[in-house]
Amino acid sequence: MDNLNPPHKPGALLSDLESIRELLDDDLAPPLLTEKFDPDDIPLLSDIVRAPVSEPAAQPSAPGNSAGMASEDELRQTVQRAIGRDNEINRLDSELRAAAQLLLQDVIDDFVPQIEAELKRRLQARLNRLLPPRR
């Protein structure tokens, strides 16, 4: 059988907790309740994490340059791919919504008879309370 009484005495538990505290607490002293809290002592995330070094932006080429034409073609292809991805996302979203509607309708169809029976039972019980049976 399980014994609900702890096997250790409070003195043993206290010494165990003290040894754990000594292991974990090298130089950290807990703050006293009388000490003041200075919000400036809390480091900000920007103090800890350095901003990523950004690479210099590519200089736009002259309009008559063949490299400029290649860039325009690449840009056009990138835009077409982005439009294609957006269309695919919209199509998937529509399919997901349609599937959710079908699933919801199936759940409703499964539970309507149970709900109807419960409503009839409750209405009959209310009717019996409001209108006592004839004698």
Contact map, one row per residue, 1 for C-alpha under 8 A:
111000000000000000000000000000000000000000000000000000000000000000000000000000000000000000000000000000000000000000000000000000000000000
111100000000000000000000000000000000000000000000000000000000000000000000000000000000000000000000000000000000000000000000000000000000000
111111000000000000000000000000000000000000000000000000000000000000000000000000000000000000000000000000000000000000000000000000000000000
011111000000000000000000000000000000000000000000000000000000000000000000000000000000000000000000000000000000000000000000000000000000000
001111100000000000000000000000000000000000000000000000000000000000000000000000000000000000000000000000000000000000000000000000000000000
001111111000000000000000000000000000000000000000000000000000000000000000000000000000000000000000000000000000000000000000000000000000000
000011111000000000000000000000000000000000000000000000000000000000000000000000000000000000000000000000000000000000000000000000000000000
000001111101100000000000000000000000000000000000000000000000000000000000000000000000000000000000000000000000000000000000000000000000000
000001111111100000000000000000000000000000000000000000000000000000000000000000000000000000000000000000000000000000000000000000000000000
000000011111110000000000000000000000000000000000000000000000000000000000000000000000000000000000000000000000000000000000000000000000000
000000001111111000000000000000000000000000000000000000000000000000000000000000000000000000000000000000000000000000000000000000000000000
000000011111111100000000000000000000000000000000000000000000000000000000000000000000000000000000000000000000000000000000000000000000000
000000011111111110000000000000000000000000000000000000000000000000000000000000000000000000000000000000000000000000000000000000000000000
000000000111111111000000000000000000000000000000000000000000000000000000000000000000000000000000000000000000000000000000000000000000000
000000000011111111100000000000000000000000000000000000000000000000000000000000000000000000000000000000000000000000000000000000000000000
000000000001111111110000000000000000000000000000000000000000000000000000000000000000000000000000000000000000000000000000000000000000000
000000000000111111111000000000000000000000000000000000000000000000000000000000000000000000000000000000000000000000000000000000000000000
000000000000011111111100000000000000000000000000000000000000000000000000000000000000000000000000000000000000000000000000000000000000000
000000000000001111111110000000000000000000000000000000000000000000000000000000000000000000000000000000000000000000000000000000000000000
000000000000000111111111000000000000000000000000000000000000000000000000000000000000000000000000000000000000000000000000000000000000000
000000000000000011111111100000000000000000000000000000000000000000000000000000000000000000000000000000000000000000000000000000000000000
000000000000000001111111110000000000000000000000000000000000000000000000000000000000000000000000000000000000000000000000000000000000000
000000000000000000111111110000000000000000000000000000000000000000000000000000000000000000000000000000000000000000000000000000000000000
000000000000000000011111110000000000000000000000000000000000000000000000000000000000000000000000000000000000000000000000000000000000000
000000000000000000001111111110000000000000000000000000000000000000000000000000000000000000000000000000000000000000000000000000000000000
000000000000000000000111111100000000000000000000000000000000000000000000000000000000000000000000000000000000000000000000000000000000000
000000000000000000000000111110000000000000000000000000000000000000000000000000000000000000000000000000000000000000000000000000000000000
000000000000000000000000111111000000000000000000000000000000000000000000000000000000000000000000000000000000000000000000000000000000000
000000000000000000000000101111100000000000000000000000000000000000000000000000000000000000000000000000000000000000000000000000000000000
000000000000000000000000000111110000000000000000000000000000000000000000000000000000000000000000000000000000000000000000000000000000000
000000000000000000000000000011111010000000000000000000000000000000000000000000000000000000000000000000000000000000000000000000000000000
000000000000000000000000000001111110000000000000000000000000000000000000000000000000000000000000000000000000000000000000000000000000000
000000000000000000000000000000111110000000000000000000000000000000000000000000000000000000000000000000000000000000000000000000000000000
000000000000000000000000000000011111000000000000000000000000000000000000000000000000000000000000000000000000000000000000000000000000000
000000000000000000000000000000111111100000000000000000000000000000000000000000000000000000000000000000000000000000000000000000000000000
000000000000000000000000000000000111110000000000000000000000000000000000000000000000000000000000000000000000000000000000000000000000000
000000000000000000000000000000000011111000000000000000000000000000000000000000000000000000000000000000000000000000000000000000000000000
000000000000000000000000000000000001111111000000000000000000000000000000000000000000000000000000000000000000000000000000000000000000000
000000000000000000000000000000000000111111000000000000000000000000000000000000000000000000000000000000000000000000000000000000000000000
000000000000000000000000000000000000011111100000000000000000000000000000000000000000000000000000000000000000000000000000000000000000000
000000000000000000000000000000000000011111100000000000000000000000000000000000000000000000000000000000000000000000000000000000000000000
000000000000000000000000000000000000011111110000000000000000000000000000000000000000000000000000000000000000000000000000000000000000000
000000000000000000000000000000000000000111111011000000000000000000000000000000000000000000000000000000000000000000000000000000000000000
000000000000000000000000000000000000000001111111000000000000000000000000000000000000000000000000000000000000000000000000000000000000000
000000000000000000000000000000000000000000111111100000000000000000000000000000000000000000000000000000000000000000000000000000000000000
000000000000000000000000000000000000000000011111111000000000000000000000000000000000000000000000000000000000000000000000000000000000000
000000000000000000000000000000000000000000111111110000000000000000000000000000000000000000000000000000000000000000000000000000000000000
000000000000000000000000000000000000000000111111110000000000000000000000000000000000000000000000000000000000000000000000000000000000000
000000000000000000000000000000000000000000001111111000000000000000000000000000000000000000000000000000000000000000000000000000000000000
000000000000000000000000000000000000000000000111111100000000000000000000000000000000000000000000000000000000000000000000000000000000000
000000000000000000000000000000000000000000000100111110000000000000000000000000000000000000000000000000000000000000000000000000000000000
000000000000000000000000000000000000000000000000011111000000000000000000000000000000000000000000000000000000000000000000000000000000000
000000000000000000000000000000000000000000000000001111100000000000000000000000000000000000000000000000000000000000000000000000000000000
000000000000000000000000000000000000000000000000000111110000000000000000000000000000000000000000000000000000000000000000000000000000000
000000000000000000000000000000000000000000000000000011111000000000000000000000000000000000000000000000000000000000000000000000000000000
000000000000000000000000000000000000000000000000000001111100000000000000000000000000000000000000000000000000000000000000000000000000000
000000000000000000000000000000000000000000000000000000111110000000000000000000000000000000000000000000000000000000000000000000000000000
000000000000000000000000000000000000000000000000000000011111000000000000000000000000000000000000000000000000000000000000000000000000000
000000000000000000000000000000000000000000000000000000001111100000000000000000000000000000000000000000000000000000000000000000000000000
000000000000000000000000000000000000000000000000000000000111110000010000000000000000000000000000000000000000000000000000000000000000000
000000000000000000000000000000000000000000000000000000000011111010110000000000000000000000000000000000000000000000000000000000000000000
000000000000000000000000000000000000000000000000000000000001111110010000000000000000000000000000000000000000000000000000000000000000000
000000000000000000000000000000000000000000000000000000000000111110011000000000000000000000000000000000000000000000000000000000000000000
000000000000000000000000000000000000000000000000000000000000011111011000000000000000000000000000000000000000000000000000000000000000000
000000000000000000000000000000000000000000000000000000000000111111111000000000000000000000000000000000000000000000000000000000000000000
000000000000000000000000000000000000000000000000000000000000000111111100000000000000000000000000000000000000000000000000000000000000000
000000000000000000000000000000000000000000000000000000000000100011111110000000000000000000000000000000000000000000000000000000000000000
000000000000000000000000000000000000000000000000000000000001111111111111000000000000000000000000000000000000000000000000000000000000000
000000000000000000000000000000000000000000000000000000000000001111111111100000000000000000000000000000000000000000000000000000000000000
000000000000000000000000000000000000000000000000000000000000000001111111110000000000000000000000000000000000000000000000000000000000000
000000000000000000000000000000000000000000000000000000000000000000111111111000000000000000000000000000000000000000000000000000000000000
000000000000000000000000000000000000000000000000000000000000000000011111111100000000000000000000000000000000000000000000000000000000000
000000000000000000000000000000000000000000000000000000000000000000001111111110000000000000000000000000000000000000000000000000000000000
000000000000000000000000000000000000000000000000000000000000000000000111111111000000000000000000000000000000000000000000000000000000000
000000000000000000000000000000000000000000000000000000000000000000000011111111100000000000000000000000000000000000000000000000000000000
000000000000000000000000000000000000000000000000000000000000000000000001111111110000000000000000000000000000000000000000000000000000000
000000000000000000000000000000000000000000000000000000000000000000000000111111111000000000000000000000000000000000000000000000000000000
000000000000000000000000000000000000000000000000000000000000000000000000011111111100000000000000000000000000000000000000000000000000000
000000000000000000000000000000000000000000000000000000000000000000000000001111111110000000000000000000000000000000000000000000000000000
000000000000000000000000000000000000000000000000000000000000000000000000000111111111000000000000000000000000000000000000000000000000000
000000000000000000000000000000000000000000000000000000000000000000000000000011111111100000000000000000000000000000000000000000000000000
000000000000000000000000000000000000000000000000000000000000000000000000000001111111110000000000000000000000000000000000000000000000000
000000000000000000000000000000000000000000000000000000000000000000000000000000111111111000000000000000000000000000000000000000000000000
000000000000000000000000000000000000000000000000000000000000000000000000000000011111111100000000000000000000000000000000000000000000000
000000000000000000000000000000000000000000000000000000000000000000000000000000001111111110000000000000000000000000000000000000000000000
000000000000000000000000000000000000000000000000000000000000000000000000000000000111111111000000000000000000000000000000000000000000000
000000000000000000000000000000000000000000000000000000000000000000000000000000000011111111100000000000000000000000000000000000000000000
000000000000000000000000000000000000000000000000000000000000000000000000000000000001111111110000000000000000000000000000000000000000000
000000000000000000000000000000000000000000000000000000000000000000000000000000000000111111111000000000000000000000000000000000000000000
000000000000000000000000000000000000000000000000000000000000000000000000000000000000011111111100000000000000000000000000000000000000000
000000000000000000000000000000000000000000000000000000000000000000000000000000000000001111111110000000000000000000000000000000000000000
000000000000000000000000000000000000000000000000000000000000000000000000000000000000000111111111000000000000000000000000000000000000000
000000000000000000000000000000000000000000000000000000000000000000000000000000000000000011111111100000000000000000000000000000000000000
000000000000000000000000000000000000000000000000000000000000000000000000000000000000000001111111110000000000000000000000000000000000000
000000000000000000000000000000000000000000000000000000000000000000000000000000000000000000111111111000000000000000000000000000000000000
000000000000000000000000000000000000000000000000000000000000000000000000000000000000000000011111111100000000000000000000000000000000000
000000000000000000000000000000000000000000000000000000000000000000000000000000000000000000001111111110000000000000000000000000000000000
000000000000000000000000000000000000000000000000000000000000000000000000000000000000000000000111111111000000000000000000000000000000000
000000000000000000000000000000000000000000000000000000000000000000000000000000000000000000000011111111100000000000000000000000000000000
000000000000000000000000000000000000000000000000000000000000000000000000000000000000000000000001111111110000000000000000000000000000000
000000000000000000000000000000000000000000000000000000000000000000000000000000000000000000000000111111111000000000000000000000000000000
000000000000000000000000000000000000000000000000000000000000000000000000000000000000000000000000011111111100000000000000000000000000000
000000000000000000000000000000000000000000000000000000000000000000000000000000000000000000000000001111111110000000000000000000000000000
000000000000000000000000000000000000000000000000000000000000000000000000000000000000000000000000000111111111000000000000000000000000000
000000000000000000000000000000000000000000000000000000000000000000000000000000000000000000000000000011111111100000000000000000000000000
000000000000000000000000000000000000000000000000000000000000000000000000000000000000000000000000000001111111110000000000000000000000000
000000000000000000000000000000000000000000000000000000000000000000000000000000000000000000000000000000111111111000000000000000000000000
000000000000000000000000000000000000000000000000000000000000000000000000000000000000000000000000000000011111111100000000000000000000000
000000000000000000000000000000000000000000000000000000000000000000000000000000000000000000000000000000001111111110000000000000000000000
000000000000000000000000000000000000000000000000000000000000000000000000000000000000000000000000000000000111111110000000000000000000000
000000000000000000000000000000000000000000000000000000000000000000000000000000000000000000000000000000000011111111100000000000000000000
000000000000000000000000000000000000000000000000000000000000000000000000000000000000000000000000000000000001111111110000000000000000000
000000000000000000000000000000000000000000000000000000000000000000000000000000000000000000000000000000000000111111111000000000000000000
000000000000000000000000000000000000000000000000000000000000000000000000000000000000000000000000000000000000001111111100000000000000000
000000000000000000000000000000000000000000000000000000000000000000000000000000000000000000000000000000000000001111111110000000000000000
000000000000000000000000000000000000000000000000000000000000000000000000000000000000000000000000000000000000000111111111000000000000000
000000000000000000000000000000000000000000000000000000000000000000000000000000000000000000000000000000000000000011111111100000000000000
000000000000000000000000000000000000000000000000000000000000000000000000000000000000000000000000000000000000000001111111110000000000000
000000000000000000000000000000000000000000000000000000000000000000000000000000000000000000000000000000000000000000111111111000000000000
000000000000000000000000000000000000000000000000000000000000000000000000000000000000000000000000000000000000000000011111111100000000000
000000000000000000000000000000000000000000000000000000000000000000000000000000000000000000000000000000000000000000001111111110000000000
000000000000000000000000000000000000000000000000000000000000000000000000000000000000000000000000000000000000000000000111111111000000000
000000000000000000000000000000000000000000000000000000000000000000000000000000000000000000000000000000000000000000000011111111100000000
000000000000000000000000000000000000000000000000000000000000000000000000000000000000000000000000000000000000000000000001111111110000000
000000000000000000000000000000000000000000000000000000000000000000000000000000000000000000000000000000000000000000000000111111111000000
000000000000000000000000000000000000000000000000000000000000000000000000000000000000000000000000000000000000000000000000011111111100000
000000000000000000000000000000000000000000000000000000000000000000000000000000000000000000000000000000000000000000000000001111111110000
000000000000000000000000000000000000000000000000000000000000000000000000000000000000000000000000000000000000000000000000000111111111100
000000000000000000000000000000000000000000000000000000000000000000000000000000000000000000000000000000000000000000000000000011111111000
000000000000000000000000000000000000000000000000000000000000000000000000000000000000000000000000000000000000000000000000000001111111000
000000000000000000000000000000000000000000000000000000000000000000000000000000000000000000000000000000000000000000000000000000111111100
000000000000000000000000000000000000000000000000000000000000000000000000000000000000000000000000000000000000000000000000000000011111110
000000000000000000000000000000000000000000000000000000000000000000000000000000000000000000000000000000000000000000000000000000010011111
000000000000000000000000000000000000000000000000000000000000000000000000000000000000000000000000000000000000000000000000000000000001111
000000000000000000000000000000000000000000000000000000000000000000000000000000000000000000000000000000000000000000000000000000000000111
